[in-house]
Amino acid sequence: QVQLVESGGGLVQAGGSLRLSCVASVRIFSIIDMGWYRQAPGKQRELVARITRGGSSNYSDSVKGRFTISRDNAKNTVYLQMNSLKFEDTAVYYCGAFMGRYDYWGQGTQVTVSS
């Protein structure tokens, strides 16, 4: 199975930036897709960004142009660069690894954007 550890969350003012990291316990080359999801208070977990083994990515419309997902296979790490943060980006951000029949999730990292 896959263990995922997120880091990089914190408190930031609107308009600021954060970089989230997700370190996997296995070679991420073996993982079909990895991604970032978030869950805000009172809302369901939603897609933020997702990246394939081949490096293609897709984003939620709400973050396009502001967030960038990337992966470093040598470090078994996926990143989420978040720029121009808005108050509505406040949520717990979860790293996911998607193996086909099995999905794995990290514990989450809190991102709080002050208005």
JOKAWO-V189877 format. One record per backbone hydrogen bond with DSSP energy under -0.5 kcal/mol. CO is the residue of the C=O (numbers start at 1). NH is the residue of the N-H. E is the energy in kcal/mol with one decimal. If there is no record, write none. Layout:
# JOKAWO-V189877
CO/NH/E ; CO/NH/E
This chain:
# JOKAWO-V189877
3/25/-1.8 ; 4/107/-0.5 ; 5/23/-2.3 ; 7/21/-2.6 ; 10/112/-2.8 ; 12/114/-2.4 ; 13/16/-2.3 ; 15/84/-0.6 ; 16/85/-2.3 ; 18/82/-3.2 ; 20/80/-2.2 ; 21/7/-2.0 ; 22/24/-0.5 ; 22/78/-2.3 ; 23/5/-1.8 ; 27/30/-2.1 ; 28/31/-1.3 ; 32/53/-1.8 ; 33/98/-2.8 ; 34/51/-3.6 ; 35/96/-2.7 ; 36/48/-2.5 ; 36/49/-1.9 ; 37/94/-3.4 ; 38/46/-2.9 ; 39/92/-2.3 ; 40/43/-2.3 ; 46/38/-2.4 ; 48/60/-2.4 ; 49/36/-3.1 ; 50/58/-2.1 ; 51/34/-2.8 ; 52/55/-1.4 ; 56/52/-2.7 ; 58/50/-2.2 ; 60/63/-1.7 ; 60/64/-1.1 ; 63/66/-2.3 ; 63/67/-2.2 ; 66/83/-1.8 ; 68/81/-3.0 ; 70/79/-2.8 ; 71/73/-0.5 ; 72/75/-0.7 ; 72/76/-0.6 ; 72/77/-1.9 ; 73/76/-0.8 ; 76/24/-2.8 ; 77/72/-3.1 ; 78/22/-2.0 ; 79/70/-1.8 ; 80/20/-2.7 ; 80/82/-0.6 ; 81/68/-2.3 ; 81/83/-0.6 ; 82/18/-2.1 ; 85/15/-3.1 ; 86/89/-1.9 ; 87/90/-2.0 ; 91/93/-0.6 ; 91/111/-2.7 ; 92/39/-2.2 ; 93/109/-2.1 ; 94/37/-2.7 ; 95/106/-2.2 ; 96/35/-2.1 ; 97/99/-0.6 ; 97/104/-2.6 ; 98/32/-0.6 ; 98/33/-1.6 ; 99/101/-1.0 ; 102/99/-3.2 ; 104/97/-2.5 ; 109/93/-2.9 ; 110/10/-0.8 ; 111/91/-2.0 ; 112/12/-2.6 ; 112/114/-0.6 ; 114/14/-2.2
